[in-house]
């Protein structure tokens, strides 16, 4: 059996999710860059990883317990930006709560030993990708001019994160984990 690939991500509330998915669809329809449509709009908390064989149930239980120990926090989205000419994204305003959450979740979950190999750790740069990998270089400037002009500002509370699994050429949420809720 082939190893399954997973990641943890924050999926925005439906109204913001739908706006971002519409941006991804616009790029796909007008410029042929479809790759971003293979995953739901999200902020990556734990980069893609493989689990040890037979540990999915254990991982789900453990991740749920870890995530539930954190208080909800807010995320602000502010405009668009890009990494070179290969990635265009919604910018997530840097915030200490999000950075600490990501850092601690990464350390705690990897320490449990059910992840086969540590996800690659680059500097945490929270964002929500709207186009990547398949942007043609001759389309980049035109796409960027379009998004550079949009004044996109949203915020939302982070009350949960999702475990996403790769299969059939796309990422799907298979489990939602709640952060600590007020009693």
C-alpha positions as CSV (number, residue, x, y, z in Angstrom):
1,X,0.0,0.0,0.0
2,X,1.3,3.4,-0.9
3,X,2.1,5.9,1.9
4,X,-0.5,8.6,2.4
5,X,0.6,12.2,2.5
6,X,-1.0,14.6,5.0
7,X,-0.7,18.2,6.2
8,X,-2.3,20.4,8.8
9,X,-3.9,23.7,7.8
10,X,-6.2,26.5,8.8
11,X,-9.2,26.7,6.4
12,X,-10.9,30.1,6.5
13,X,-14.6,30.5,7.2
14,X,-17.0,29.9,4.3
15,X,-17.4,33.5,3.1
16,X,-13.6,34.1,2.9
17,X,-13.0,30.6,1.6
18,X,-15.4,31.2,-1.3
19,X,-13.8,34.6,-2.1
20,X,-10.3,33.0,-2.3
21,X,-11.5,30.0,-4.3
22,X,-13.1,32.5,-6.7
23,X,-9.6,34.1,-7.2
24,X,-8.1,30.7,-7.8
25,X,-10.8,29.9,-10.4
26,X,-10.3,33.3,-12.1
27,X,-6.6,32.5,-12.6
28,X,-7.3,28.9,-13.8
29,X,-10.0,30.1,-16.3
30,X,-8.0,33.1,-17.6
31,X,-4.4,31.8,-17.5
32,X,-4.6,28.1,-17.3
33,X,-2.9,27.8,-13.9
34,X,-5.0,25.1,-12.3
35,X,-2.7,23.6,-9.7
36,X,-3.9,25.7,-6.8
37,X,-7.4,24.3,-7.2
38,X,-6.2,20.9,-6.0
39,X,-6.3,22.1,-2.4
40,X,-8.8,24.1,-0.5
41,X,-7.8,27.7,0.5
42,X,-5.7,27.3,3.6
43,X,-2.8,28.5,5.8
44,X,-0.3,25.6,6.2
45,X,0.4,24.9,9.9
46,X,2.3,21.6,9.4
47,X,3.9,21.0,5.9
48,X,3.1,17.7,4.1
49,X,4.2,14.6,6.0
50,X,3.9,10.8,5.9
51,X,2.7,8.9,8.9
52,X,4.2,5.6,10.2
53,X,2.1,2.6,9.0
54,X,-1.0,2.1,11.0
55,X,-0.8,5.3,13.0
56,X,-3.6,7.5,11.5
57,X,-6.1,6.8,14.3
58,X,-3.4,7.5,16.9
59,X,-2.3,10.7,15.1
60,X,-5.9,12.0,14.9
61,X,-6.4,11.4,18.6
62,X,-3.1,13.0,19.5
63,X,-3.5,16.0,17.2
64,X,-7.0,16.6,18.5
65,X,-5.7,16.7,22.1
66,X,-2.8,19.0,21.3
67,X,-4.9,21.4,19.2
68,X,-7.6,21.6,21.9
69,X,-5.1,22.9,24.4
70,X,-4.8,26.2,22.5
71,X,-7.0,29.2,22.7
72,X,-8.6,30.6,19.5
73,X,-6.8,33.5,17.9
74,X,-7.5,35.9,15.1
75,X,-5.9,36.0,11.6
76,X,-5.8,39.1,9.4
77,X,-5.5,38.9,5.6
78,X,-4.0,42.0,3.9
79,X,-3.6,42.2,0.1
80,X,-1.7,39.9,-2.2
81,X,2.0,39.1,-2.6
82,X,4.2,36.7,-4.5
83,X,7.2,34.5,-4.2
84,X,9.2,35.1,-7.3
85,X,7.2,34.5,-10.4
86,X,5.9,31.1,-9.4
87,X,3.5,31.7,-6.5
88,X,0.8,34.4,-5.9
89,X,-0.9,34.4,-2.5
90,X,-3.2,36.2,-0.1
91,X,-0.9,37.8,2.5
92,X,-1.5,36.8,6.1
93,X,-0.4,39.5,8.5
94,X,2.3,38.2,10.8
95,X,1.0,37.7,14.3
96,X,2.7,36.2,17.3
97,X,-0.2,33.9,18.3
98,X,-0.2,32.3,14.9
99,X,3.6,32.0,14.8
100,X,3.7,30.4,18.3
101,X,0.8,28.1,17.4
102,X,2.5,26.8,14.3
103,X,5.9,26.4,16.0
104,X,4.4,24.5,19.0
105,X,2.2,22.3,16.9
106,X,5.1,21.4,14.8
107,X,7.4,20.5,17.7
108,X,4.7,18.6,19.7
109,X,3.4,16.5,16.8
110,X,6.8,15.6,15.5
111,X,7.9,14.7,19.0
112,X,5.2,12.0,19.2
113,X,7.1,9.8,16.7
114,X,4.3,8.8,14.3
115,X,5.5,11.1,11.5
116,X,7.9,9.2,9.3
117,X,10.1,12.2,8.5
118,X,10.1,15.7,9.7
119,X,8.4,18.1,7.4
120,X,10.8,20.6,5.8
121,X,11.0,23.6,8.0
122,X,11.5,26.9,6.2
123,X,10.9,30.2,8.0
124,X,7.2,30.3,8.7
125,X,5.6,32.7,6.2
126,X,1.8,32.3,6.6
127,X,-0.1,32.8,3.4
128,X,-3.0,31.4,1.3
129,X,-1.8,30.4,-2.1
130,X,-4.0,31.3,-5.1
131,X,-1.7,30.3,-7.9
132,X,1.6,28.2,-8.0
133,X,3.7,25.7,-9.9
134,X,1.9,26.1,-13.3
135,X,1.9,29.9,-13.8
136,X,3.5,30.5,-17.2
137,X,6.2,33.1,-17.0
138,X,4.6,35.1,-19.8
139,X,1.4,35.3,-17.7
140,X,2.9,36.3,-14.4
141,X,3.1,40.0,-14.9
142,X,-0.4,40.3,-16.1
143,X,-1.8,38.2,-13.2
144,X,0.2,40.2,-10.7
145,X,-0.9,43.6,-12.1
146,X,-4.5,42.4,-11.6
147,X,-4.1,41.2,-8.0
148,X,-1.8,44.1,-7.0
149,X,-4.6,46.5,-7.5
150,X,-7.2,44.7,-5.3
151,X,-7.6,46.0,-1.8
152,X,-8.3,42.7,0.0
153,X,-8.6,42.9,3.8
154,X,-10.3,40.3,5.9
155,X,-10.0,38.9,9.3
156,X,-11.4,35.8,11.0
157,X,-11.1,33.9,14.3
158,X,-9.2,30.6,14.1
159,X,-11.3,28.1,16.0
160,X,-10.1,24.9,14.3
161,X,-7.6,23.4,12.0
162,X,-7.9,20.6,9.5
163,X,-6.0,17.4,8.7
164,X,-5.8,17.1,4.9
165,X,-5.0,14.0,3.0
166,X,-3.7,13.8,-0.6
167,X,-5.5,11.4,-2.9
168,X,-6.9,11.3,-6.4
169,X,-4.6,14.3,-7.4
170,X,-6.1,16.7,-4.7
171,X,-6.1,17.5,-1.0
172,X,-9.2,16.9,1.0
173,X,-10.0,17.6,4.7
174,X,-10.5,14.4,6.5
175,X,-10.7,15.7,10.1
176,X,-11.4,19.0,11.8
177,X,-9.8,19.7,15.2
178,X,-11.3,22.4,17.5
179,X,-9.3,24.7,19.5
180,X,-10.3,25.3,23.1
181,X,-13.8,26.8,23.3
182,X,-15.2,29.1,26.0
183,X,-17.3,27.1,28.4
